[in-house]
């Protein structure tokens, strides 16, 4: 129970704390949204227990049951004696291991309500990550309206994220990891507007270290997603705007090391088993599959009927607006996030041929960032603005002297 109380308290504090740059009215609205979601999750959990005497949805989808069974199987092993090998033995492999470990730890710290703890933790993680990304947008654009609009679109209109929290699946957590990576990278590591005092070597190393940890955890849940982020960040050293030559060299070395580390483990064998470099070219030739992962399903044929409105918002609002925004600021949008979108589309639509909308979740915050950043950018930290300022005639002649 203590773990639940701690996560619940953090849920009502941290998501608003990370948005402290917004006006009070915006923070209150965000707090209400998070609180309502928490109530929905708790209500759903209690409903599940009352209806089925089991905390997870039991149907043709076996993933959630698998996560639950592994956590339950190692519950008798004390936490200080539990090893990763124990989990691998019960799991029967290393696939999606990070998410299995999350379930294992939930059973250890909250044996009475492990799934409720996971659901609330994932909501906390998503809310904090989205709040941080909205704060980055606010600093880079100076627009409360655009930044909070992006927050609302991601956290309210696309409510299917909440569905996968209900189902105890990993897709919403992968999305949260990616949003947090976006906030750190775009806000502090490749942000040309960042003040010099925020670019110290120590802070930079810590931020890159945090990104490395997040990417590692993501790759332990879905390898191609983590690999796409690594390749995207590496490509940014070539195509990204506003980077010094020395920074490009150092960053290239760092991400070459990260790529070697990923491929030197089981990831290398996984990529080889999928066809290696040849699979990329084959996927790129599958134009229809790449197109399908971006737009499918047909709304009235959605696998989950009550998610049709969210899919319509994506097709009719976000996707067209993102395409326009991308073209409007194409030079600025040729960065690491575009590479991630392309690689996810290739991996899922061109190669795996799995067209479930949850597979493209990582595209949504990228598209939303293009829309939010489409407007003129203001240097908020320096107190400057792109907006037209009145011409001061007296000041001009004081500097240049009057012509007589």
KOLLUM-192531 format. One line per field, with one value per residue (C-alpha): residue number from 1; chain; x, y negated, z. Coordinates in pm, whole numbers, plus 50000, padded with zeros to 5 digits. Each point is the difference from the previous one (the first is absolute). Layout:
N
nr = (NUM:...)
kette = (A:...)
u = (X:...)
v = (Y:...)
w = (Z:...)
END
This chain:
404
nr = (1:2:3:4:5:6:7:8:9:10:11:12:13:14:15:16:17:18:19:20:21:22:23:24:25:26:27:28:29:30:31:32:33:34:35:36:37:38:39:40:41:42:43:44:45:46:47:48:49:50:51:52:53:54:55:56:57:58:59:60:61:62:63:64:65:66:67:68:69:70:71:72:73:74:75:76:77:78:79:80:81:82:83:84:85:86:87:88:89:90:91:92:93:94:95:96:97:98:99:100:101:102:103:104:105:106:107:108:109:110:111:112:113:114:115:116:117:118:119:120:121:122:123:124:125:126:127:128:129:130:131:132:133:134:135:136:137:138:139:140:141:142:143:144:145:146:147:148:149:150:151:152:153:154:155:156:157:158:159:160:161:162:163:164:165:166:167:168:169:170:171:172:173:174:175:176:177:178:179:180:181:182:183:184:185:186:187:188:189:190:191:192:193:194:195:196:197:198:199:200:201:202:203:204:205:206:207:208:209:210:211:212:213:214:215:216:217:218:219:220:221:222:223:224:225:226:227:228:229:230:231:232:233:234:235:236:237:238:239:240:241:242:243:244:245:246:247:248:249:250:251:252:253:254:255:256:257:258:259:260:261:262:263:264:265:266:267:268:269:270:271:272:273:274:275:276:277:278:279:280:281:282:283:284:285:286:287:288:289:290:291:292:293:294:295:296:297:298:299:300:301:302:303:304:305:306:307:308:309:310:311:312:313:314:315:316:317:318:319:320:321:322:323:324:325:326:327:328:329:330:331:332:333:334:335:336:337:338:339:340:341:342:343:344:345:346:347:348:349:350:351:352:353:354:355:356:357:358:359:360:361:362:363:364:365:366:367:368:369:370:371:372:373:374:375:376:377:378:379:380:381:382:383:384:385:386:387:388:389:390:391:392:393:394:395:396:397:398:399:400:401:402:403:404)
kette = (A:A:A:A:A:A:A:A:A:A:A:A:A:A:A:A:A:A:A:A:A:A:A:A:A:A:A:A:A:A:A:A:A:A:A:A:A:A:A:A:A:A:A:A:A:A:A:A:A:A:A:A:A:A:A:A:A:A:A:A:A:A:A:A:A:A:A:A:A:A:A:A:A:A:A:A:A:A:A:A:A:A:A:A:A:A:A:A:A:A:A:A:A:A:A:A:A:A:A:A:A:A:A:A:A:A:A:A:A:A:A:A:A:A:A:A:A:A:A:A:A:A:A:A:A:A:A:A:A:A:A:A:A:A:A:A:A:A:A:A:A:A:A:A:A:A:A:A:A:A:A:A:A:A:A:A:A:A:A:A:A:A:A:A:A:A:A:A:A:A:A:A:A:A:A:A:A:A:A:A:A:A:A:A:A:A:A:A:A:A:A:A:A:A:A:A:A:A:A:A:A:A:A:A:A:A:A:A:A:A:A:A:A:A:A:A:A:A:A:A:A:A:A:A:A:A:A:A:A:A:A:A:A:A:A:A:A:A:A:A:A:A:A:A:A:A:A:A:A:A:A:A:A:A:A:A:A:A:A:A:A:A:A:A:A:A:A:A:A:A:A:A:A:A:A:A:A:A:A:A:A:A:A:A:A:A:A:A:A:A:A:A:A:A:A:A:A:A:A:A:A:A:A:A:A:A:A:A:A:A:A:A:A:A:A:A:A:A:A:A:A:A:A:A:A:A:A:A:A:A:A:A:A:A:A:A:A:A:A:A:A:A:A:A:A:A:A:A:A:A:A:A:A:A:A:A:A:A:A:A:A:A:A:A:A:A:A:A:A:A:A:A:A:A:A:A:A:A:A:A:A:A:A:A:A:A:A:A:A:A:A:A:A:A:A:A:A:A:A:A:A:A:A:A)
u = (50000:50288:50125:49654:49981:50344:49920:49660:50155:50262:49728:49826:50322:50270:49794:49913:50342:50174:49760:50088:50078:49632:49740:49813:49679:50178:50162:49665:49844:50285:49959:49628:50071:50252:49769:49708:50216:50113:49639:49915:50288:49910:49632:50087:50226:49731:49748:50233:50045:49626:49902:50273:50182:50317:50181:50074:49786:49992:49919:50171:50292:50246:50274:49850:49947:50362:50131:49772:50095:50374:49962:49785:50237:50304:49801:50133:50364:50113:50086:50361:50047:49815:50220:49936:50087:49712:49760:50150:49957:49631:49949:50168:50194:50123:49735:49828:50200:49980:49621:50004:50235:49756:49729:50238:50090:49634:49923:50291:49918:49620:49899:49634:49947:50290:49802:49842:50350:50119:49704:50047:50378:49957:49751:50250:50283:49792:49867:50346:50155:49721:50018:50376:49960:49731:50236:50273:49757:49909:50364:50074:49689:49897:49639:49791:49710:50191:50195:49698:49804:50268:49971:49622:50018:50245:49848:49625:49911:50207:49843:50092:50325:49784:49855:50341:50054:49676:50123:50336:50186:50332:49910:49898:50321:50211:49820:50073:50368:50018:49822:50246:50293:49851:49972:50362:50152:49798:49994:50361:50230:49923:49822:50171:49807:50136:50197:50376:49980:49774:50252:50270:50195:49869:49635:50050:50159:49718:49736:50160:50033:49629:49917:50224:49820:49656:50098:50138:49677:49797:50208:49943:49627:50006:50343:49929:49856:50319:50213:49796:50072:50373:50015:49795:50226:50307:49853:49932:50374:49984:49658:49911:49999:50195:50281:50370:50244:50171:49663:49915:50328:49969:49634:50077:50259:49758:49723:50234:50093:49632:49925:50286:49878:49648:50114:50263:49734:49699:49896:50257:49868:49645:50077:50188:49709:49766:50215:50247:50061:49822:49677:50017:50015:49722:49785:50068:49869:49673:49842:49652:50097:50171:49691:49770:50179:49960:49628:49831:49761:49696:49805:49684:50214:50196:50083:49871:49679:50001:50342:49862:49962:50367:50103:49789:50175:50331:49894:49808:50193:50347:50131:49900:50116:50330:50064:49936:50216:50281:50011:49964:50316:50167:50360:49932:49809:50283:50121:50020:49624:49935:50246:49819:49665:50144:50169:49688:49795:50256:50030:49629:49831:50267:50143:49794:49668:49821:49762:49861:49981:50186:50311:50019:49945:50352:49901:49728:50221:50231:49711:49867:50340:50004:49661:50092:50335:49856:49937:50269:50243:50085:50311:49819:50307:50170:49686:50008:49725:49964:49701:50035:50115:49921:50275:50163:50094:50180:50212:50094:50125:50175:50206:50059:49970:49754:50068:50014)
v = (50000:49763:50027:49909:49698:49881:50034:49839:49702:49959:50023:49697:49799:50074:49957:49645:49928:50056:49748:49716:49769:49995:49766:50125:50053:50238:50193:50038:50132:50248:50112:50061:50203:50220:50043:50101:50258:50139:50034:50178:50243:50078:50039:50233:50205:50042:50090:50269:50148:49995:50152:50258:50029:49927:49669:50041:50043:50368:50052:50104:49764:50203:49740:49852:50346:50088:49692:50072:50368:49930:49739:50238:50296:49827:49827:50244:49905:49715:49685:49998:50356:49957:49992:49933:50362:50109:49795:50127:50361:49944:49784:50253:49731:49642:49834:49692:50066:49644:50010:50341:49854:49715:50254:50199:49695:49904:50342:49956:49653:50021:50368:49918:49762:50042:49924:49687:49884:50058:49813:49699:50002:50001:49713:49811:50060:49895:49687:49888:50064:49814:49711:49974:50000:49730:49791:50037:49882:49703:49893:50039:49828:49762:50097:50134:50072:50210:50187:50089:50088:50258:50132:50032:50176:50262:50056:49965:50043:50317:50177:50341:49967:50044:50317:50168:49891:50185:50306:50011:49993:49834:49767:49701:50031:50007:49684:49833:50092:49845:49681:49962:50051:49732:49759:50051:49996:49714:49798:50030:50184:49872:49679:49696:49764:50155:49745:50060:50058:50299:50161:50090:50319:50166:49933:50114:50328:50066:49931:50225:50264:49971:50035:50308:50165:49921:50135:50317:50058:49932:50244:50262:49967:49960:50017:49827:49698:49947:50061:49742:49737:50078:49981:49679:49828:50113:49867:49667:49938:49978:49854:49812:49618:49772:50236:49911:50217:50113:50096:50203:50191:50073:50099:50226:50186:50036:50144:50226:50145:50033:50174:50245:50068:50077:50218:50177:50153:50210:49711:50090:50354:49867:49761:50274:50240:49738:49964:49729:49713:50182:49992:49618:49975:50256:49806:49672:50159:50085:49659:50131:50141:49676:49805:50236:49964:49621:49990:50330:50131:49884:49829:50209:50317:49910:50302:49815:49811:49751:49876:49891:49630:49981:50152:49745:49721:50146:50035:49674:49769:50109:50171:49727:49723:50180:50031:49629:49910:50224:49830:49652:50043:50281:49899:49995:50329:50188:50134:50322:50028:50022:50289:50177:49962:50136:50297:50091:49987:50221:50249:50035:49926:50109:50303:50130:49928:49940:49711:49962:49626:50055:50082:49639:49832:49852:49802:49801:49777:49939:49887:49786:49837:49897:49834:49823:49876:49880:49649:49741:50081:49754:50003:50000:50053:49692:49792:49944:50039:50038:49769:49659:49724:49630:49799:49759:49692:49819:50301:50043:49641:50019:50295:49873:49625:49770:49906:49623)
w = (50000:50073:49640:49871:50228:49890:49628:50055:50179:49727:49738:50148:50033:49739:49677:50105:50150:49666:49841:50238:49706:49903:50156:50308:49803:49762:50284:50176:49678:49960:50363:49946:49686:50179:50301:49777:49823:50336:50112:49674:50046:50360:49909:49713:50224:50264:49727:49868:50347:50063:49665:49941:50334:49803:49944:49628:49689:49903:49631:49678:50070:50206:50054:50316:50149:49922:50180:50295:50023:50006:50275:50200:49950:50154:50273:50263:49936:50229:49807:50121:49872:49671:49690:49634:49927:50224:49791:49673:50116:50077:49691:49773:49812:50008:49780:50149:50315:50135:50013:50166:50262:50063:50076:50219:50209:50029:50149:50239:50135:49981:50020:50073:49705:49752:49683:50146:50093:49643:49854:50226:49945:49622:50025:50218:49754:49698:50175:50113:49657:49817:50246:49947:49621:50020:50216:49738:49733:50219:50042:49631:49863:50276:49926:50286:49764:49747:50264:50211:49687:49923:50355:49969:49663:50128:50342:49930:49632:49964:50291:49855:50196:50308:49851:49994:50358:50083:49814:50179:49669:49929:49712:50212:50204:49684:49890:50335:49975:49654:50108:50288:49761:49773:50292:50107:49652:49850:50321:50113:49760:49648:50095:49840:50231:50321:50210:50028:50378:49937:49762:50252:49940:50315:49916:49642:50109:50247:49736:49742:50271:50077:49629:49977:50292:49856:49657:50158:50191:49685:49796:50271:49934:49621:49845:49669:50185:50199:49693:49804:50267:49999:49620:50003:50250:49809:49675:50171:50006:49621:49921:50321:49984:50233:50112:50013:49807:50323:50149:49692:50027:50373:49970:49703:50208:50291:49789:49807:50339:50093:49672:50051:50355:49881:49714:50210:50220:49900:49777:49737:49972:49987:49716:49813:50042:49848:49689:50102:49761:49721:50200:50009:49620:49967:50247:49817:49682:50174:49944:50067:50340:50104:49895:50189:50333:49974:49920:50092:50108:49808:50283:49976:49997:50313:50218:50305:49903:50287:49884:49663:50105:50103:49669:49814:50193:49883:49635:49966:50234:50106:49687:49747:50235:50055:49628:49947:50300:49879:49661:50151:50209:49812:50083:50373:49983:49830:50330:50203:50051:49626:49979:50286:49821:49676:50169:50201:49679:49824:50285:50074:49669:49755:50177:50293:49823:50329:49946:50351:50082:50328:49799:49877:50337:49988:49690:50178:50219:49702:49781:50285:50047:49633:50044:50324:49867:49668:50134:50044:50276:50276:50215:50332:50217:49859:50021:49626:49743:49626:50009:49838:50237:49956:49835:50247:49790:50284:50082:49635:49961:50335:49866:49644:50030:49818:49639:49954)
END
